[in-house]
Amino acid sequence: MSVEESSVVRVALVGNPNTGKTTLFNALCGVRHKTGNFPGTTQEARVGRIIVGAKSREADADGLHLIDLPGTYSLELAQSEAEICRDVLAGTLATPGHEAKAPDAVLVVVDSANLERNLLLVGEVLRRRLPTVVALNMIDLARKRGNAPDPAALATLLGCDVIACSGRKSEGIEQVVRALHEAKVPNLTPPGTQEGLEEWAHRTLVTLARQGQSKANAAGGGVMDTDSTTDRVDRVLTHPVLGLLCFGAVMFGLFYTIFRLAEIPMGLIEAIFGRATEFVKGVLPAGILADFVGDGVIAGIGGTLVFLPQICLLFFLISLLEDTGYLARAAFLADRFLRPFGLSGNAFVPLLSSHACAIPGLMATRAIPDRKERLAAILVAPFMSCSARIPVYVLLTSVLFPGKPGTQALAFMGCYALGAGAGLFSALVARRTILKGKGRPMALELPTYKRPSIRSALLGTWDRAMAFLKKAGTMILAISIVLWWLSSYPKVEPPAEVVQARQEIVDRMHNWKKSSPETPEEMWAIIEPLQKRADTLEASHATANSFLGRLGRTVQPVFAPLGYDWQLTVGVIASFAAREVFASTMAIITTGSDAADDEGVIAEIAAAKRDDGITPIFTPAVAWSLLVYFVLAMQCLPTLAVTAREAGGFKYAMIQLVWMCGLAYVGAMIVYQVLS
């Protein structure tokens, strides 16, 4: 029975991992898709409207709607991915934007060069008696290897339409769409038992191979075997020693590229929002509205967007590595290292992603099949040094080692190593206590090497960037506004020293206008330090007497064993909203400027004194204590919110908060007490 062409035809996209399913989805739908979660699950779902060959359809409600189901090797596995696929095909699970009913058609994506592991899933779909089309994806690679199957012969054996295509090269895409519009229920039904299905798949392969061999003999040619090249490369990339060296080189190149290339867009974003703040304050009358819009809203949005270039670069490069087939080899290597700590290679990509931002790293744990291992990865992912910690590391390493970039770089690397080590230690503790249980062996297929799809990587990066902005950006903006209010109110009168300094400036300007030997440049050289001193004192006085400053003085005894005075306590408390605000908060308190990345301001921060006017705020012992604290502490409310959602409740978010902050407090206290 053909699928009738109505306003909406729902097509379920099914396939094994590493079959190019996502690439084919992007080729069919482009960027016109939306993401969400299946109801009651944390598995990400993507729903897109197929636009190929349907340019006349303008309304989003028309045409073929493609539902990208999680990749699975079998529908019968006891895993969340397989359960979702089973329920969607049975019509018992709703998909984003659609009610719970069986799909109108199923598109099964298989790897043309590796039919053997794909036919079991094809058979499991066929015996559900839904209109089905099989897409022989990556047909270009199969032709190159000389083992491309004959679509017509395979269609006869399966009893449904089989289309050869390549999502990476957009080959055969229109034929796939046409076949979906005309999809029929298969005229053959594979056996109902798993043993019978395996025998059926074997017979299909044998028959197809015989037909293919006959054609090859008739043409006077054979099958080209390129497995030996792949095996030779794998012997290097998966070697216990050479593989680790290659992995280290790849990771160094990855992070060097991220931090090097992201400098330009990050600086541009900071400049744009800095100019926007100045513009708003220049247009609006001075007062609460100008401060709210400029320092609260615009600064909050800028603080959210400034780290987006690093996050986008990370996901783009990871997508390219995954598309080439290398990430599977890296996960294989990581499995050996992570296994003693209760994790497996499945946790490698989530932990790697967390170095840009813990939020997408937490979302990436959905690919871990074992629930207890997934919870352990969720709990420890924030230990990985994310991009929000970078401004803090820059400030503290600059204070510790002024003018020594090489030593600063070593300290930077030490921070990353400490975070990763603390994460592995915490995973070991969790797997031996609250998440005790035998880990599931990692079943990993090493995909073939292939040229990555730039388009697919860009589309995947777009998805992740939008997810970050929607889920984290709004919360960071709200936190920034609250933080601005706490640090700006109540308004207080400037201290007498500030009034005296400003009066001195007025008197000097008045006398200079009457009669003075100084040139304007010489007069400005005299006035500028006075003006800067007055601004610094006024900003520091306002912060000290704000709600945030009062809270800092109240809480300071708690942080006294770590060596922090009330000013550092204010910075630490403010950083619980978002770590990156610590540097700007300390700059405002000590210098009256929020330009914590300026070398002159950093020097002033390093030289700032405590209330006694003698003791430096940043002694070496205090600076090292702060470094350890910021490496280990949980200081990101958006991450806690995502942890609660991904783990299934606030219980694990509270465990994460208490454990990380407790470990940070103890570690920082030990460092301070020993060094001081």
Helices and strands as residue ranges (DSSP letters): E 9-15, H 21-29, E 33-37, E 44-49, E 64-68, H 80-90, E 105-111, H 119-126, E 132-137, H 139-145, H 151-158, E 161-164, H 173-181, H 194-219, H 227-237, H 242-261, H 263-283, H 288-291, I 292-298, H 299-305, H 308-324, H 326-338, G 339-341, G 345-347, H 348-353, H 358-364, G 365-367, H 371-380, G 381-383, G 387-389, H 390-400, H 405-432, H 454-468, I 469-473, H 474-488, H 496-514, H 520-544, H 547-559, G 560-562, H 566-575, H 581-591, H 599-607, H 620-632, H 637-647, H 650-675
